[in-house]
Amino acid sequence: MPGSKEIRTKIKSVQNTRKITKAMEMVAASKMRKAQERMRASRPYAEKIRSVASHLAYANPEYRHPYLIERDTVKRIGVIVITTDKGLCGGLNTNVLRVVLQHIKEWQAGGEEVDVCCIGNKGLGFMQRLGANIVSSAVQLGDRPGIDQLIGAIKVMLDGYTNDRFDRLVLFSTRFINTMKQEPTMDQLLPLSGDKLAVPEGTWDYIYEPDAQSVLDGLLTRYIEALVYQAVVENISSEQSARMVAMKSASDNAGTVIDELTLIYNKSRQAAITKELSEIVGGAAAV
């Protein structure tokens, strides 16, 4: 059995760890509320531009945008992976990266090559270790990411699709369900499919100024950027929720360890006292 001093040192160490995890839990709870507010604030714009893009997809302009055309063969796939910049958020990144790895293996087994865009440090590090072909990245976005921080990385992928470097663009991210539940998702960004663009209640055509190509180029690009930005803010909400839950679990576990160590310490102390009393009584009897 370890000595009393070693046990006291361990108890002090675990108590210090619990203070840190408790503080991180409260910080994550505060950031989670703010992240959820930003997520809800971004939804009206995303829904509105989705509605406009849906009407455009079912309209009949003289110009058919490449983003709306399904390609016959798929030889190369562009992948956007959204993860966090920091750890200590449970299995959030592990879950989405497991889904990414599974699909990449399936595509490569079918003879399809993969280009990767990483948003977040954890995904970038994972893809580098995997040896994937990383064509763009965006890291250190902070707790309040702006669309301007993402445009560069997204543009590389959109240009790759436009220039036929790959035939499909897929987004992997974590969808925020509630505080206790976040699920990894895979969405096809390009070509724009019927799953993403819901059938509008009524269809109509437009008058385009200056011309259909300019309008569709700008609008559909903004639409893809809005989808990626919405996924990023949902991922941040998921990150803070997962971190809060993970730190609460760590604090509870630290409390359990402290109780167990305290019990061991008390038993050790009692054994030492009993031994000393026995020695005193034995010495007195000998005299």
N, C-alpha and C positions, 0 to 999 in steps of 0.2 A: 504494500500500500504506500503511495507517495506520502511524503511528509506534509505537515500542516502548512509550511511556508510555500511549497510548490502549489498546493491546492488553492491557497489564498491568492497567489499570483495568477493562476488560471481563472479564478472567479473575477478578479479585477479586469483581466484581459477581455473576458466575455461581456462584462458589464460595459466596458468602453465600446466594444463592437455593437452592443444593443443600442447605445446612445446614438451611434452613427446611423444605424439602420432605421431607428425611430425618426431621426431628423430627415433622412432621405424619404421616408414614407410621407411625412407631412409636406415636404417640398413637392413631391410627385403629385400629391392630392391637390395642391394649389395649382400646379401647372396643368393638371388634367382638366380642371374646370375651365381654365382659359383656353386650352386646346380644343375642348368641345365647343366652346363659344365660337372660335374661329371656324371650326368645321361646319357648324350650323350656318354661320354667316356666308360661307362660300357656296352652300347648296342652291340658293335661289338662282345665282348666275349660271351654275352648272346645269340646272334643270331648264332654264330659259334657252341657253345656247343649244342644249340637246334637242329642244322642241323645234328650234329654227333649222338645225341640221337635219332633223327628221323630215320636215317639210321639203327641204331642198333635195333630199335623197329621193323623194317620191315625185318631185316636180319633173318637168320635161324641158330643161334648157337645151340650147343648141350645143352646149359644151358639156361633155361628160368627164367629171374630174377623175384623175387616176386613183384617188383614195376610195372611190365608190365601185371600182371595177375589180371583180374577183378574178384572180389569175389561175390559169389552167394547171400549172405545175408549181410546186414549192421546192426550191433547191437550197435556199438559205433563209434563215429566220432571224429577225431582230428581236432582242429581248430587253425590256426595261425592268430592272429589279430594284424595288424600293425597300430599304431596311433602315435601321437606326444608325446614328453616329456613335452612340454609347451603348454599353452593355448594362448588366444588372437589371434586366427587364424580363426575367423568366425565360420561357421557351419561345418568345415572340419571333426572334430572328431565325432560330433553329427550325421552326415550323415552316416558315415561308421558303427558306433556303432548301429544305428537304423537298418541297414541291418543285422548286426550280430544278434541282439536280435530277429528280425523277424524269421530268419532261425533257431535259437536255439529253439524257441518256437514250430516251425513246427516239428523239429526233435524230441523234447521231447514228443510232442503230438502223434507222430508215434511210441513211445516206444524206441527211440534211445537215448543213453546217449552221453554226450559231454565232451571231455577233451580239455583244452584251453592252448595255448601258447601265451603270451602277449609280444609284442615288442612295447615299449613305455609306459610312465607313465600313460597317460590318459586311455588307454585301460585296464591296470592293475588295476587301481582304480575302473573303471566301473565294471570289472568282479568280483572284491572282494566284491563290494556292491551287485552285483547280486547273490553272493553265488555260482559261478561257480567253477568247479574242475580245478584249475590252476596247471599244471604239470611243467611248465617252464616259464621263463620270461627273457627279456633283456631290460634294461632301461638305461637312461643317455648315449645314443649313441653319442650325440654331433652333430655338423654340418657336420662332415666328418667321417661317420661310416666306420669301416673296417669289412671285412668278418669274421675276427677272433672274433669280438664281438658277432657275431650271431651264430657261429658254435655250441656252447654248447647247446643253446636253441633248435636249429633245430635238433641236434642229438638226443635229448630226444624224439622228435616227430617221427623221422625216426625209432629209435629203437622200439618205441611203435607200429608202423605199422609192422615192421619186426617180432616182438614177438606176433603179433595178439592181442594186447591190444585194438586196434581199426581197423576198416576195410576201412576207407576212411580218407584222409587228405585234408583239405580245407584251402585256404588262402583268407583272407579278407584284402583289402588294398584300397588305393586311387590312381587312375590312373591320371597322369598329362596329360591333353589335351592341354591347353594353359594357359596363365597368368590369364585369367578370368574364366576358367572352369576346374574343377577337379571333377571326378565322382567316387563314391565308386564301387568296383568290388568284385566279388567272383569267384575264380578260383580253380578248383580241381587239387591238386598236385599229389596225389596218389589215386588209381592206375593211371599211366600215360595214358591219354586217347588220342584219335585221334584228339580232339580239340586242345590240347596242342602240340602234336607232329604232325605237318603237314605232309602230304604224300610227300616224296621226289620225285624229278623229275625222278631219276633213283635209283634202289635198287641194292645193291651188298652185298656180305658176306665178312667177315674179317678173317684174320689169327690172333688168339689171343695168346699173350705172356704175362705172363707165361700160363694163361688159361682163358677161357671165364668168369668164375665166378669172378676172381680177377679184370679183366678189367671192367666188367659191374658194379660190386659193387662200384668201385672207380668213374667211369664216371657218373653213374646215381645219386650217392650221390652229386657229384660236380654240376650236372645239377640242382637238387632241391635247393642246396645252392645258385646257381646263380640266380634262379628264385626269391627266397626270397630276396636276396641282391638287385636285380633290383627293386623289389617292395618297398624296404626301401628307396632307393635313389629317386625313383619317389615320394614317400610319402613326403620326405624332400623338394623336389622341389614344391610340392603342398602346403606344410605347409608355406613356405616362400612367395609364390604367394598369398595365402589366407590371410596371416598376412599383407602383403603390402596393399592389397585391403581393409581389415578391418580397418587398421590404417588410411588409406586415408579417408575412410568414417567417422571414428571417428573425424579426424581433421576437415573435412567439417562440421560435426554436431556441433562441438565445436565453429566454426566460426559463425554458425547460432545462437547458443545460446548467444554468445557474442553480436551479433548485436541486438538481442531481449532485452537483459539486458541493453545494452547501451541506447536503445530507452526508456525503462522504467525509467532508471536513469535520462535521460534528461527531461522526463515528470515530474518526481518527483521534479527535481530541479526547473523547470519552475513553478510548482504549489507552491513551497515554496517561490520563489521570488515574485510571484503574491500575495500571502498571506501577505508577509511582506510589499509590496507596498500598499496594501489595508489598512493594519493597520496604516501605516504612514499617508496616505491620510485621513483616518477616524479620527486619532488623531489631525491632523492639522485643519480639519473642526470643530472639537469640540472646539478647542481653539479659 
